[in-house]
Amino acid sequence: MEAPTLETERLRLRAFRASDLDAQAATMGDSEVVRHLGGHPFSREETWRKLLCAPGLWVLLGFGYWAVERKSDGAYCGQLGFADFKRDLQPSIEGTPEMGWIFAPQMHGHGYASEACAGSLLWLDAALPGREATAIISHANIASIRVAEKNGFSIREEALYRGEPILLFRRPPARS
């Protein structure tokens, strides 16, 4: 299965392309972007390896990550989607679509993450009805907490990931 193309008012969510590497590497190499993702900027090689995982998620799980671009000019905005990374997280979220998003710094503050999140959750509700979605977010990542809350996630509990406290958000399945 390949990532389906989704469109929102301003954005297109599509499968990753090899040509996304440089824009994604610039995003993942930005220390401000990764400060809530372990704090270590990614090299171009590390970014490429992570980008290669996106198609595998779709094949193995039936859901995954999209590249997000602005429809008006095709500008690369970032990535967003669902995964099951088999995280060593307490409590466990294994088997649940875990939502995540990372947007380029120049795309922050325009509502793109919230818009893309809403569009992808509509897809999740249609493609995998009755599935809860989760998200883990650093306590200090106020912008991502706002995106999650705007899209129906609520703080359910504190969790531990790699020995560090993190917030575990859950979004209940959509009602039919």
C-alpha positions in Angstrom: 0.0 0.0 0.0 1.2 3.5 -0.8 0.3 6.6 1.0 -3.0 8.0 -0.4 -2.9 11.7 -1.4 -5.1 13.9 0.8 -6.0 17.5 0.3 -7.1 20.1 2.8 -7.9 23.7 2.0 -4.2 24.8 1.7 -2.2 21.6 1.9 -1.5 18.3 0.1 -0.5 15.2 2.1 1.3 12.8 -0.3 3.8 10.0 -0.4 7.4 11.0 0.1 9.7 11.4 -2.9 13.4 11.1 -3.1 13.4 14.8 -4.1 12.1 15.7 -0.5 15.4 14.8 1.0 17.1 18.2 1.0 14.0 20.0 2.4 13.5 17.3 5.0 17.2 17.3 5.9 17.1 21.1 6.4 14.2 20.7 8.8 15.6 17.8 10.7 19.0 19.5 10.9 17.5 22.5 12.6 18.3 22.5 16.3 15.2 24.5 17.1 13.0 21.9 15.3 14.5 18.9 17.1 14.8 20.3 20.6 11.7 18.3 21.6 12.8 15.2 19.6 15.9 14.4 21.6 17.7 17.6 20.9 20.1 16.1 18.4 20.0 17.6 14.9 19.9 14.9 12.2 22.5 14.5 9.5 21.4 14.3 5.9 22.2 10.6 6.0 20.1 10.0 9.2 17.3 12.0 7.6 17.5 9.9 4.4 17.3 6.7 6.5 14.2 8.0 8.4 12.6 9.1 5.1 13.0 5.6 3.7 10.9 4.2 6.6 7.8 6.1 5.5 6.9 3.8 2.6 7.5 0.7 4.9 5.0 1.9 7.4 2.3 2.0 4.7 3.2 -1.5 3.5 3.4 -3.1 6.9 0.7 -1.3 8.8 -1.7 0.2 6.4 -1.0 3.7 7.7 2.1 5.9 7.9 3.6 9.2 7.3 2.9 11.8 4.5 5.1 14.6 3.2 3.1 17.8 3.5 3.3 20.5 0.9 1.5 23.8 0.4 -0.9 23.6 -2.6 -0.4 27.2 -3.7 3.3 26.8 -4.6 4.3 23.2 -3.8 6.6 24.3 -0.9 7.6 21.5 1.4 6.1 22.1 4.8 7.1 19.0 6.8 5.8 15.5 7.6 2.9 14.1 9.5 1.2 10.8 10.0 0.8 7.7 12.0 3.1 4.9 13.1 3.6 2.1 15.5 7.2 2.4 16.5 7.0 -0.4 19.1 8.3 2.2 21.6 9.4 1.1 25.0 6.9 3.4 26.6 5.1 2.9 29.9 2.1 2.6 29.6 2.4 0.8 26.3 0.8 2.3 23.2 1.9 -0.6 20.9 -0.7 -1.5 18.4 -2.3 2.0 18.4 -1.7 4.5 15.6 0.7 7.0 17.1 0.4 10.4 15.5 3.3 12.7 15.0 4.2 15.8 13.0 7.4 17.8 12.3 7.2 21.0 10.3 9.9 23.3 8.8 10.5 26.4 11.0 9.4 28.7 8.2 6.0 26.9 8.3 5.4 27.4 12.0 2.7 29.8 13.1 0.5 29.4 10.0 -1.9 26.7 11.2 -0.5 24.1 8.8 0.2 21.5 11.4 -3.4 21.8 12.8 -4.9 21.7 9.3 -2.8 18.7 8.2 -3.6 16.9 11.5 -7.3 17.4 11.0 -7.2 16.1 7.4 -5.2 13.0 8.4 -7.5 12.2 11.3 -10.5 12.3 8.9 -8.6 9.8 6.8 -7.9 7.6 9.9 -11.5 7.7 11.0 -12.7 6.5 7.5 -9.8 4.0 6.8 -9.6 2.5 10.3 -12.9 3.1 12.0 -13.1 2.6 15.7 -9.3 3.2 16.3 -8.0 5.4 19.0 -5.0 7.6 18.1 -2.2 8.5 20.5 0.5 11.1 20.6 3.5 11.6 22.9 4.6 15.1 23.4 7.3 16.7 25.5 6.0 18.8 28.4 7.8 21.8 27.0 6.4 21.5 23.5 3.5 24.0 23.9 2.9 24.4 20.1 2.4 20.6 19.6 0.2 20.4 22.7 -2.0 23.1 21.1 -2.1 21.2 17.8 -3.1 18.0 19.6 -5.8 19.6 21.7 -7.3 21.4 18.7 -7.7 18.0 17.1 -9.5 16.2 19.9 -6.5 14.8 21.8 -6.6 15.2 25.6 -4.0 14.5 28.2 -4.8 11.2 29.7 -1.6 10.4 31.7 2.0 10.9 32.3 4.2 8.3 30.6 7.9 7.4 30.7 9.9 7.1 27.5 13.6 6.3 27.6 13.4 7.0 31.3 12.1 10.5 30.9 8.6 11.8 31.6 6.5 12.6 28.6 2.8 13.5 28.1 0.6 10.8 26.5 -2.3 12.1 24.6 -5.2 10.1 23.4 -7.9 10.8 20.8 -10.9 8.5 21.2 -12.3 6.9 18.0 -14.7 9.0 16.0 -18.4 8.3 16.6 -20.2 6.8 13.6 
